[in-house]
Amino acid sequence: MDFLTQKWKMWYKSLDVNHDGKISLEDVEESRNKFTELHHLLGDKADSVKADMKNWWTTYILTTPDQEISEEQFLSYLGGLYNTDKVAFKDRMQKCFDLMFDVIDTNKDRSIELSEFIFAWKAFGHENEELVSKAFKLFNAENGLVPLRDIVSAWVTFVTDDDSSKRDIVLEAFKSGV
């Protein structure tokens, strides 16, 4: 459990888009706005992506009535779900990342190219393109594309797998400084 808790702390920090030490609706707004601006989305498309992103945030991250969550609350929430039913927790995280990466895949080609990867990380407050590019290389992209299912699987592994002997691409990315 300690290994997972360490990874969940990294995830929490990555979700604190404005780096103020808490996750709140301000992070939701900043990530939605950055993402749509980076992709130059306008009108109905921008509104749809913003709505989908808010839905993801409020379904999987900001599940408290006050819509603000501390790291301690986040860890307690995930730990409670994990300890209650590991299979259900993994299923929930699969749905969580299926939804998020479906939103991020704006051209709906079921793969992610480097620019989409960079935009996604920037939308979550990670501006260092060199480090994000290094993280992208961990996926061994063929023809510059990583299948969406590979990225989703990597994130599900990151938040659900407590075996520290297994390769964890997302953990490697965070340890590289992303």
VMD Tcl script that draws the C-alpha trace (Angstrom):
set ca {
  {0.00 0.00 0.00}
  {2.90 2.38 0.66}
  {4.02 2.07 -2.96}
  {0.55 2.98 -4.24}
  {0.29 5.84 -1.78}
  {3.55 7.28 -3.14}
  {2.14 7.09 -6.67}
  {-1.19 8.61 -5.62}
  {0.72 11.54 -4.11}
  {2.40 12.09 -7.48}
  {-0.98 11.92 -9.19}
  {-2.43 14.41 -6.71}
  {0.39 16.87 -7.39}
  {-0.16 16.47 -11.14}
  {-3.83 17.34 -10.70}
  {-3.01 20.52 -8.76}
  {-2.88 22.45 -12.03}
  {-2.35 25.87 -10.46}
  {0.14 24.50 -7.90}
  {-1.58 25.98 -4.85}
  {-1.42 22.80 -2.74}
  {-5.05 21.74 -3.19}
  {-7.29 20.46 -5.94}
  {-10.32 22.65 -6.53}
  {-12.65 23.94 -9.20}
  {-9.93 26.48 -10.04}
  {-7.78 23.57 -11.27}
  {-10.71 22.30 -13.32}
  {-11.19 25.68 -14.96}
  {-7.50 26.18 -15.63}
  {-7.09 22.74 -17.21}
  {-10.23 23.11 -19.35}
  {-9.24 26.56 -20.56}
  {-5.62 25.62 -21.29}
  {-6.65 22.49 -23.14}
  {-9.16 24.20 -25.40}
  {-6.78 27.11 -26.05}
  {-3.85 24.82 -26.92}
  {-6.02 22.87 -29.36}
  {-7.58 26.08 -30.73}
  {-11.04 24.69 -30.05}
  {-13.91 27.10 -30.54}
  {-17.67 27.22 -30.21}
  {-19.57 23.99 -29.72}
  {-16.42 21.85 -29.88}
  {-14.77 23.88 -27.09}
  {-17.96 23.80 -25.03}
  {-18.29 20.04 -25.49}
  {-14.67 19.37 -24.48}
  {-14.98 21.67 -21.47}
  {-18.17 19.89 -20.37}
  {-16.53 16.47 -20.79}
  {-13.48 17.57 -18.82}
  {-15.60 18.98 -16.01}
  {-17.59 15.74 -15.94}
  {-14.34 13.78 -15.59}
  {-13.08 16.02 -12.79}
  {-16.32 15.91 -10.79}
  {-16.88 12.19 -11.31}
  {-13.39 10.92 -10.49}
  {-11.45 13.64 -8.66}
  {-13.60 16.31 -6.98}
  {-16.25 14.06 -5.52}
  {-16.69 16.11 -2.33}
  {-19.63 18.50 -1.90}
  {-17.37 21.53 -1.36}
  {-15.46 20.73 -4.56}
  {-12.05 21.09 -2.94}
  {-9.85 18.23 -1.85}
  {-6.64 18.10 0.12}
  {-3.93 15.55 -0.49}
  {-4.93 13.76 2.72}
  {-8.58 13.55 1.56}
  {-7.49 12.34 -1.89}
  {-5.30 9.60 -0.42}
  {-7.99 8.58 2.04}
  {-10.61 8.45 -0.71}
  {-8.46 6.32 -3.04}
  {-7.28 4.12 -0.18}
  {-10.85 3.49 0.92}
  {-11.94 2.49 -2.58}
  {-8.85 0.32 -3.06}
  {-9.14 -1.46 0.29}
  {-12.88 -2.07 -0.07}
  {-12.71 -3.83 -3.43}
  {-9.53 -3.90 -5.53}
  {-11.33 -5.23 -8.61}
  {-14.00 -2.51 -8.44}
  {-11.25 0.08 -7.86}
  {-9.39 -1.06 -10.96}
  {-12.62 -1.00 -12.98}
  {-13.33 2.54 -11.76}
  {-9.84 3.68 -12.71}
  {-10.21 2.03 -16.13}
  {-13.37 4.07 -16.70}
  {-11.64 7.17 -15.32}
  {-8.77 7.02 -17.77}
  {-10.88 5.79 -20.70}
  {-12.99 8.92 -20.28}
  {-10.08 11.31 -19.80}
  {-8.08 10.08 -22.76}
  {-11.16 10.00 -24.94}
  {-11.47 13.73 -24.23}
  {-7.76 14.32 -24.86}
  {-7.92 12.48 -28.20}
  {-9.57 15.46 -29.89}
  {-9.19 14.10 -33.43}
  {-10.66 10.72 -32.34}
  {-8.06 8.63 -34.14}
  {-7.66 6.42 -31.03}
  {-3.97 7.30 -30.78}
  {-1.91 10.07 -29.28}
  {0.87 11.91 -31.07}
  {3.56 13.94 -29.34}
  {1.78 17.29 -29.74}
  {-1.43 15.90 -28.17}
  {0.63 14.43 -25.34}
  {2.37 17.77 -24.73}
  {-0.94 19.66 -24.80}
  {-2.49 17.23 -22.34}
  {0.38 17.63 -19.88}
  {0.38 21.43 -20.33}
  {-3.34 21.51 -19.61}
  {-2.50 19.96 -16.25}
  {0.19 22.51 -15.48}
  {3.29 20.66 -16.72}
  {5.00 23.13 -19.03}
  {8.43 21.54 -19.60}
  {8.12 20.20 -23.16}
  {11.55 18.55 -23.06}
  {10.59 16.41 -20.06}
  {7.14 15.64 -21.49}
  {8.78 14.59 -24.78}
  {11.07 12.23 -22.85}
  {8.02 10.77 -21.12}
  {6.34 10.25 -24.51}
  {9.38 8.30 -25.72}
  {8.84 5.79 -22.89}
  {5.83 4.51 -24.88}
  {7.97 3.56 -27.90}
  {5.65 5.25 -30.37}
  {5.39 3.65 -33.79}
  {5.22 6.20 -36.60}
  {4.97 8.91 -33.94}
  {1.71 7.55 -32.51}
  {0.91 5.69 -29.30}
  {-2.35 3.73 -29.25}
  {-4.77 5.29 -26.80}
  {-5.25 1.93 -25.07}
  {-1.51 1.81 -24.26}
  {-1.62 5.18 -22.54}
  {-4.82 4.31 -20.68}
  {-3.32 0.99 -19.58}
  {-0.18 2.74 -18.34}
  {-2.23 5.15 -16.22}
  {-4.42 2.36 -14.85}
  {-1.26 0.47 -13.88}
  {0.12 3.60 -12.26}
  {-2.88 4.15 -9.98}
  {-3.84 0.52 -9.28}
  {-0.76 -1.70 -9.28}
  {1.03 -2.12 -5.95}
  {3.82 -4.32 -7.33}
  {6.98 -2.19 -7.35}
  {8.88 -4.83 -9.36}
  {6.76 -4.22 -12.49}
  {7.60 -1.57 -15.06}
  {5.46 1.52 -14.61}
  {5.81 4.00 -17.48}
  {3.86 6.79 -15.78}
  {5.93 6.42 -12.63}
  {9.09 6.62 -14.76}
  {7.73 9.79 -16.36}
  {7.04 11.40 -12.99}
  {10.46 10.38 -11.68}
  {12.05 12.00 -14.74}
  {10.59 15.30 -13.56}
  {7.40 15.68 -15.60}
}
mol new
graphics top color blue
foreach p $ca { graphics top sphere $p radius 0.5 }
foreach p [lrange $ca 0 end-1] q [lrange $ca 1 end] { graphics top cylinder $p $q radius 0.2 }
display resetview
